Amino acid sequence: MIAYQDAEVVVRGWLIGLGVAGGRVYLSLPEGPRTMPCVLVTRVGGASSFATDEPRIQFDCFGNDKAEAAGLAYGIAAALTNLRPARGSALAGATVETLFPQSGPTDPYRRFVLDATISVRTQNAA
């Protein structure tokens, strides 16, 4: 039996470990006013095999202004691009797919969206 890890939880933990957005990395956005910057991590697709799960993860990067949101998104993109397999880590690599602004002029916060395919080892592949 293949034992998959929750890719969103693994990626969220990795981002918090890197200190991204002061640890404000969420699987669902908190109600009410938010402290910026923050990141929402959502699985939006992907495929799996015996040894790895290849989820497509969307990172919604929110900031007080466009520069803050863009800086957050580009920082995560750089970390993903430089991600290499490491002993004991569930993350085995990543490919950045898209990165673009996604907020209107009347939105209270600015947002950049980053999509990436991330290799997450299954527990079978330890």
C-alpha positions as CSV (number, residue, x, y, z in Angstrom):
1,M,0.0,0.0,0.0
2,I,1.3,3.5,-0.9
3,A,1.3,5.9,2.0
4,Y,1.1,9.4,0.7
5,Q,2.0,12.4,2.8
6,D,-0.2,15.5,2.8
7,A,1.8,17.6,0.3
8,E,0.2,20.9,1.4
9,V,1.2,20.2,5.0
10,V,4.8,19.3,4.0
11,V,5.2,22.4,1.8
12,R,3.7,24.7,4.5
13,G,6.1,23.3,7.1
14,W,9.0,23.8,4.7
15,L,8.0,27.5,4.1
16,I,7.6,28.1,7.8
17,G,11.0,26.6,8.4
18,L,12.5,29.1,5.9
19,G,10.8,31.9,7.8
20,V,8.6,32.9,4.8
21,A,6.1,35.7,5.7
22,G,7.1,35.6,9.3
23,G,5.4,32.1,9.6
24,R,2.1,33.4,8.3
25,V,1.7,30.4,5.9
26,Y,-1.9,29.0,5.8
27,L,-3.8,26.2,4.3
28,S,-7.0,28.3,4.6
29,L,-7.0,32.1,5.2
30,P,-8.0,33.2,8.6
31,E,-11.3,35.1,9.0
32,G,-11.2,38.9,9.4
33,P,-8.3,41.3,8.9
34,R,-5.0,39.6,8.1
35,T,-1.5,40.5,9.0
36,M,0.6,41.0,5.9
37,P,2.5,39.5,4.2
38,C,1.0,36.0,4.2
39,V,0.8,33.0,1.9
40,L,-2.0,30.6,1.2
41,V,-0.9,27.1,0.1
42,T,-3.4,25.1,-2.0
43,R,-3.0,21.8,-4.0
44,V,-4.7,22.4,-7.4
45,G,-3.7,19.2,-9.2
46,G,-0.9,16.8,-9.9
47,A,-0.2,13.1,-10.3
48,S,1.3,10.4,-8.1
49,S,3.5,7.3,-8.5
50,F,4.8,4.8,-6.0
51,A,7.8,6.8,-4.9
52,T,6.6,10.4,-5.3
53,D,3.6,12.6,-5.3
54,E,3.9,15.4,-7.9
55,P,1.3,17.9,-6.7
56,R,0.7,21.2,-8.5
57,I,0.7,23.7,-5.6
58,Q,-0.6,27.2,-5.9
59,F,0.9,29.9,-3.6
60,D,-1.3,33.0,-3.2
61,C,1.2,35.6,-1.9
62,F,-0.5,38.5,-0.2
63,G,1.1,41.9,0.7
64,N,0.3,45.4,1.7
65,D,1.4,46.6,-1.7
66,K,2.5,45.2,-5.0
67,A,6.2,45.2,-4.2
68,E,5.7,43.3,-1.0
69,A,3.5,40.6,-2.7
70,A,5.9,40.3,-5.6
71,G,8.9,40.0,-3.4
72,L,7.3,37.2,-1.4
73,A,6.3,35.3,-4.6
74,Y,9.7,35.7,-6.2
75,G,11.4,34.7,-3.0
76,I,9.4,31.5,-2.8
77,A,10.0,30.9,-6.6
78,A,13.8,31.2,-5.9
79,A,13.6,28.8,-3.0
80,L,11.7,26.3,-5.0
81,T,14.1,26.6,-8.0
82,N,17.0,25.9,-5.6
83,L,15.3,23.0,-3.8
84,R,17.4,19.9,-4.0
85,P,16.8,16.4,-2.5
86,A,18.1,16.1,1.0
87,R,18.4,13.0,3.2
88,G,15.4,12.9,5.6
89,S,13.4,15.5,3.7
90,A,10.1,14.7,2.1
91,L,10.8,17.3,-0.6
92,A,12.7,16.1,-3.6
93,G,12.6,19.0,-6.1
94,A,10.3,21.5,-7.7
95,T,9.5,23.2,-11.0
96,V,8.1,26.7,-11.1
97,E,5.3,26.8,-13.6
98,T,3.8,30.3,-13.5
99,L,4.0,33.6,-11.5
100,F,1.7,36.5,-12.1
101,P,-0.1,39.3,-10.3
102,Q,-3.7,38.6,-9.4
103,S,-5.4,41.5,-7.7
104,G,-7.6,44.4,-8.9
105,P,-7.0,48.0,-8.1
106,T,-9.8,48.0,-5.5
107,D,-8.7,44.8,-3.6
108,P,-7.6,45.6,0.0
109,Y,-4.4,43.6,-0.4
110,R,-2.1,42.9,-3.4
111,R,-1.6,39.3,-4.5
112,F,0.8,37.4,-6.7
113,V,0.0,33.8,-7.6
114,L,2.8,31.3,-8.0
115,D,2.2,27.7,-9.3
116,A,4.8,25.0,-9.0
117,T,5.0,21.2,-9.4
118,I,6.7,19.8,-6.3
119,S,8.1,16.3,-5.8
120,V,7.0,15.0,-2.4
121,R,8.3,11.6,-1.5
122,T,5.7,9.0,-0.3
123,Q,6.4,7.4,3.0
124,N,7.2,4.2,1.0
125,A,10.2,5.9,-0.6
126,A,11.9,6.8,2.7
